[in-house]
């Protein structure tokens, strides 16, 4: 397991590559997009709110003069929006080098459902990711060195999937539902990587997590937690909460580091994995359960109606 503390200076040149980053108008996604743009990648900010995406694009162009930054409307909570965004992306781009599934939601205190009838957190954090990846996969498959990176969380370690209650009809707790969706992200990544490898595809799938980072993602927490994760508490919480620019490096390393391999998981080091430059780590035992991965895959296909067509390996 690599313990090399990877830094932004190690990001290789990305000229000629196209990177699609979901949820890139703020937080970890914005930092990932800015880093890649500075290294020459053409970045696509796939975001729910067009105005916020446009503002983020302007800020990235300022930080990376001469960069190519475009936006794409994508609301992962809506299967209709996922399909529309995938169709638009495919119309615009013949090839995609990097797909970074960063967008997600913490969830509301009370259970809510999407227009498709799915529990909102599971729909956004897993089903939307599953469907969008499947619908644009053909733009990645022919591209040597292409990668799919899905952002999980350290809280997946405390989660268990209940296949009889994926939409939390019986019980709903925001933190538990969020943890399950992040466990699903990892199970999806590992199952996808096995299928990619079996098909002999150029594309690989990896995962990452940002540790405990100061981002706008915590805006829906209570006032005490918002303070603890905010900049005013930095002197007190610096040991356990890091700047989002460092938190973003896990996803960046998974996306572009030459030594990274399919099926790997990157995040801060140590037992807690709260802070630090990313290293290769292991996820929970449950995330590697291949039978559960297969069951989740089948259920996700059934709910979204989206497959992940792969070429047959040439004999």
C-alpha positions as CSV (number, residue, x, y, z in Angstrom):
1,X,0.0,0.0,0.0
2,X,1.5,3.3,-1.1
3,X,2.3,5.8,1.7
4,X,3.8,8.4,-0.6
5,X,2.2,11.8,0.3
6,X,1.2,13.0,-3.1
7,X,1.0,16.7,-3.8
8,X,-0.4,19.0,-6.5
9,X,3.1,19.5,-8.0
10,X,3.0,15.9,-9.1
11,X,-0.1,16.3,-11.4
12,X,1.2,15.5,-14.9
13,X,0.5,17.6,-18.0
14,X,-3.1,17.2,-19.1
15,X,-3.1,19.1,-22.4
16,X,-5.3,17.3,-25.0
17,X,-7.4,15.6,-22.4
18,X,-11.1,16.2,-21.6
19,X,-12.2,15.9,-17.9
20,X,-15.9,15.9,-16.9
21,X,-16.4,16.7,-13.2
22,X,-19.8,16.5,-11.6
23,X,-20.7,19.0,-8.9
24,X,-17.8,21.2,-9.9
25,X,-19.2,24.6,-9.1
26,X,-18.1,24.4,-5.5
27,X,-16.1,22.5,-2.9
28,X,-14.0,19.4,-3.8
29,X,-15.3,19.3,-7.4
30,X,-14.3,23.0,-8.0
31,X,-10.8,22.3,-6.7
32,X,-10.4,19.2,-8.9
33,X,-11.6,21.2,-11.9
34,X,-9.2,24.1,-11.2
35,X,-6.2,21.8,-10.7
36,X,-6.8,19.9,-14.0
37,X,-7.5,23.1,-15.9
38,X,-4.2,24.6,-14.7
39,X,-2.5,21.5,-16.0
40,X,-4.1,22.0,-19.4
41,X,-7.2,19.8,-19.4
42,X,-10.4,20.9,-21.1
43,X,-12.8,20.7,-18.2
44,X,-16.6,20.2,-18.3
45,X,-18.4,21.4,-15.1
46,X,-21.5,19.2,-14.9
47,X,-23.7,20.9,-12.3
48,X,-27.3,21.2,-11.2
49,X,-27.5,25.0,-11.4
50,X,-26.4,26.6,-14.6
51,X,-25.7,30.1,-13.1
52,X,-23.5,28.7,-10.4
53,X,-21.7,26.6,-13.0
54,X,-21.1,29.6,-15.2
55,X,-19.7,31.6,-12.2
56,X,-17.4,28.7,-11.4
57,X,-16.2,28.5,-15.0
58,X,-15.3,32.2,-14.9
59,X,-13.3,31.7,-11.7
60,X,-11.4,28.7,-13.2
61,X,-10.6,30.7,-16.3
62,X,-9.2,33.5,-14.1
63,X,-7.1,30.9,-12.2
64,X,-6.0,29.2,-15.4
65,X,-5.7,31.7,-18.2
66,X,-6.3,30.2,-21.6
67,X,-8.0,27.2,-20.2
68,X,-11.0,25.6,-21.9
69,X,-13.9,25.4,-19.5
70,X,-17.5,24.5,-20.4
71,X,-20.6,23.7,-18.4
72,X,-23.3,21.1,-18.6
73,X,-26.6,21.0,-16.7
74,X,-26.8,17.8,-14.7
75,X,-29.2,17.1,-11.8
76,X,-28.3,13.6,-10.5
77,X,-31.5,13.4,-8.6
78,X,-33.5,13.3,-11.8
79,X,-33.1,10.4,-14.2
80,X,-34.6,12.6,-17.0
81,X,-31.8,15.2,-16.3
82,X,-29.2,12.5,-16.3
83,X,-30.3,11.3,-19.7
84,X,-30.5,14.8,-21.1
85,X,-27.0,15.7,-19.8
86,X,-25.5,12.4,-21.1
87,X,-27.0,13.1,-24.6
88,X,-25.7,16.6,-24.6
89,X,-22.2,15.5,-23.5
90,X,-22.1,12.8,-26.2
91,X,-23.2,15.3,-28.8
92,X,-20.4,17.7,-27.8
93,X,-17.5,15.3,-27.2
94,X,-16.4,12.3,-29.2
95,X,-14.0,11.3,-26.4
96,X,-13.8,11.8,-22.7
97,X,-10.6,11.0,-20.9
98,X,-11.7,11.5,-17.3
99,X,-15.1,11.2,-15.6
100,X,-15.0,12.3,-12.0
101,X,-18.2,11.5,-10.2
102,X,-17.9,14.0,-7.4
103,X,-21.4,15.5,-7.0
104,X,-23.5,14.3,-4.0
105,X,-25.8,15.4,-1.3
106,X,-25.7,15.0,2.5
107,X,-29.5,14.6,2.6
108,X,-32.3,16.3,4.5
109,X,-33.3,15.7,8.1
110,X,-36.6,14.3,6.8
111,X,-37.0,11.7,4.1
112,X,-37.7,13.1,0.7
113,X,-38.3,11.4,-2.7
114,X,-37.3,12.4,-6.2
115,X,-39.6,12.8,-9.2
116,X,-38.8,9.2,-10.0
117,X,-40.0,8.0,-6.6
118,X,-36.6,7.2,-5.2
119,X,-35.2,8.3,-1.8
120,X,-33.3,11.5,-2.6
121,X,-29.9,10.8,-1.1
122,X,-29.6,7.3,-2.6
123,X,-31.0,8.6,-5.9
124,X,-28.5,11.4,-6.1
125,X,-25.3,9.8,-4.7
126,X,-25.7,6.4,-6.3
127,X,-28.4,5.9,-8.9
128,X,-27.6,9.1,-10.7
129,X,-23.9,8.3,-10.7
130,X,-24.6,4.7,-11.9
131,X,-26.9,5.9,-14.8
132,X,-24.7,8.9,-15.9
133,X,-21.6,6.7,-16.0
134,X,-23.4,4.0,-18.1
135,X,-24.8,6.6,-20.5
136,X,-21.5,8.2,-21.3
137,X,-19.3,5.1,-21.0
138,X,-18.9,4.7,-24.8
139,X,-17.0,8.1,-24.9
140,X,-14.4,6.7,-22.5
141,X,-13.9,3.1,-23.6
142,X,-11.8,3.8,-26.7
143,X,-9.6,6.3,-25.0
144,X,-6.2,4.9,-23.8
145,X,-5.6,6.0,-20.2
146,X,-9.2,6.9,-19.5
147,X,-10.4,6.7,-16.0
148,X,-13.7,6.9,-14.0
149,X,-13.2,8.2,-10.4
150,X,-16.1,8.1,-7.9
151,X,-15.9,10.1,-4.7
152,X,-16.9,8.2,-1.6
153,X,-16.5,9.1,2.1
154,X,-14.9,7.7,5.3
155,X,-18.4,7.3,6.7
156,X,-19.0,4.3,4.3
157,X,-17.1,2.2,6.9
158,X,-20.1,2.3,9.3
159,X,-22.7,1.5,6.6
160,X,-24.6,-1.6,5.6
161,X,-26.9,-1.9,2.6
162,X,-30.4,-3.2,3.3
163,X,-31.5,-4.5,0.0
164,X,-35.0,-4.9,1.3
165,X,-35.1,-1.1,2.1
166,X,-32.8,0.7,-0.3
167,X,-35.1,3.7,-0.3
168,X,-35.3,3.9,3.5
169,X,-39.1,3.4,3.8
170,X,-38.9,1.6,7.1
171,X,-36.3,3.8,8.8
172,X,-34.7,7.0,7.8
173,X,-31.7,8.6,9.5
174,X,-29.8,11.2,7.5
175,X,-26.3,10.1,8.5
176,X,-27.1,6.4,7.9
177,X,-28.6,7.0,4.5
178,X,-25.7,9.1,3.4
179,X,-23.2,6.4,4.6
180,X,-25.1,3.7,2.7
181,X,-24.9,5.8,-0.5
182,X,-21.2,6.2,-0.1
183,X,-20.8,2.5,0.4
184,X,-22.8,2.0,-2.8
185,X,-20.3,4.3,-4.6
186,X,-17.4,1.9,-3.7
187,X,-19.3,-1.2,-4.5
188,X,-20.2,0.3,-7.9
189,X,-16.6,1.2,-8.5
190,X,-15.2,-2.2,-7.7
191,X,-17.9,-4.0,-9.8
192,X,-17.3,-1.7,-12.7
193,X,-13.6,-2.2,-12.6
194,X,-14.0,-6.0,-12.7
195,X,-16.2,-5.7,-15.8
196,X,-13.8,-3.3,-17.5
197,X,-10.8,-5.5,-16.8
198,X,-12.7,-8.6,-18.0
199,X,-13.6,-6.9,-21.3
200,X,-10.0,-5.7,-21.9
201,X,-11.2,-2.0,-22.0
202,X,-8.7,0.9,-22.0
203,X,-10.8,2.5,-19.2
204,X,-10.3,1.8,-15.4
205,X,-12.4,2.7,-12.4
206,X,-11.1,4.0,-9.1
207,X,-12.4,5.7,-6.0
208,X,-11.3,8.4,-3.6
209,X,-12.4,10.3,-0.5
210,X,-11.5,13.8,0.7
211,X,-11.2,13.1,4.4
212,X,-12.7,15.8,6.6
213,X,-12.6,18.9,4.5
214,X,-13.9,22.4,4.8
215,X,-16.4,22.7,2.0
216,X,-19.9,24.1,1.4
217,X,-21.1,20.5,1.7
218,X,-21.7,21.0,5.4
219,X,-24.1,23.9,5.0
220,X,-27.0,21.6,5.9
221,X,-25.5,20.6,9.2
222,X,-26.6,22.1,12.5
223,X,-25.0,25.4,13.7
224,X,-22.4,23.7,16.0
225,X,-21.1,21.4,13.3
226,X,-21.2,24.2,10.7
227,X,-18.9,26.2,13.0
228,X,-16.6,23.3,13.6
229,X,-16.2,22.7,9.9
230,X,-15.9,26.4,9.1
231,X,-12.8,28.6,8.8
232,X,-13.3,30.3,12.2
233,X,-12.6,27.1,14.0
234,X,-9.5,26.3,12.1
235,X,-7.1,26.9,15.0
236,X,-9.0,24.3,17.1
237,X,-10.0,21.8,14.4
238,X,-7.0,21.9,12.1
239,X,-5.9,18.4,13.3
240,X,-9.1,16.9,12.0
241,X,-10.4,19.2,9.2
242,X,-8.3,20.2,6.3
243,X,-8.6,22.7,3.5
244,X,-10.6,21.6,0.5
245,X,-7.6,22.1,-1.8
246,X,-5.9,19.2,0.0
247,X,-9.1,17.2,0.2
248,X,-9.5,17.3,-3.6
249,X,-6.1,15.7,-4.1
250,X,-7.4,12.2,-3.5
251,X,-9.7,12.4,-6.5
252,X,-7.0,14.1,-8.6
253,X,-4.4,11.4,-7.7
254,X,-6.9,8.6,-8.6
255,X,-7.6,10.4,-11.9
256,X,-4.1,11.2,-13.2
257,X,-1.3,9.6,-11.2
258,X,0.7,7.3,-13.5
259,X,1.0,4.7,-10.7
260,X,-2.7,4.5,-10.0
261,X,-4.4,1.3,-11.0
262,X,-8.0,0.3,-11.5
263,X,-9.9,-0.7,-8.4
264,X,-7.7,1.4,-6.1
265,X,-9.0,3.8,-3.5
266,X,-7.2,7.0,-2.4
267,X,-7.6,9.3,0.6
268,X,-5.8,10.7,3.6
269,X,-3.5,8.3,5.6
270,X,-3.8,6.8,9.0
271,X,-6.5,5.0,10.9
272,X,-8.9,7.9,11.0
273,X,-8.1,9.2,7.5
274,X,-9.3,12.7,8.5
275,X,-6.5,14.8,7.0
276,X,-3.4,14.5,4.9
277,X,-2.2,14.2,1.4
278,X,-3.7,11.2,-0.4
279,X,-2.2,7.7,-0.3
280,X,-3.7,4.4,-1.5
281,X,-5.9,3.0,1.2
282,X,-8.4,0.1,1.8
283,X,-12.1,0.5,2.2
284,X,-14.4,-1.5,4.5
285,X,-14.8,-5.3,4.1
286,X,-18.4,-4.9,3.1
287,X,-17.4,-2.8,0.1
288,X,-15.5,-5.7,-1.3
289,X,-18.4,-8.2,-1.0
290,X,-18.7,-9.3,-4.7
291,X,-22.1,-10.9,-4.2
292,X,-23.5,-7.7,-2.7
293,X,-21.9,-5.7,-5.5
294,X,-23.6,-7.9,-8.1
295,X,-27.0,-7.6,-6.3
296,X,-26.6,-3.8,-6.1
297,X,-25.7,-3.7,-9.8
298,X,-28.8,-5.6,-10.8
299,X,-31.0,-3.5,-8.7
300,X,-29.5,-0.3,-10.0
301,X,-30.0,-1.5,-13.6
302,X,-33.6,-2.3,-12.8
303,X,-34.3,1.1,-11.1
304,X,-32.6,3.2,-13.7
305,X,-33.0,1.2,-16.9
306,X,-29.4,1.9,-17.7
307,X,-26.8,-0.7,-18.6
308,X,-23.0,-0.4,-19.0
309,X,-22.3,-2.0,-22.4
310,X,-18.7,-3.3,-22.8
311,X,-16.9,-4.8,-25.7
312,X,-16.1,-8.5,-25.6
313,X,-12.5,-9.3,-25.0
314,X,-10.8,-10.3,-28.2
315,X,-9.4,-13.9,-28.1
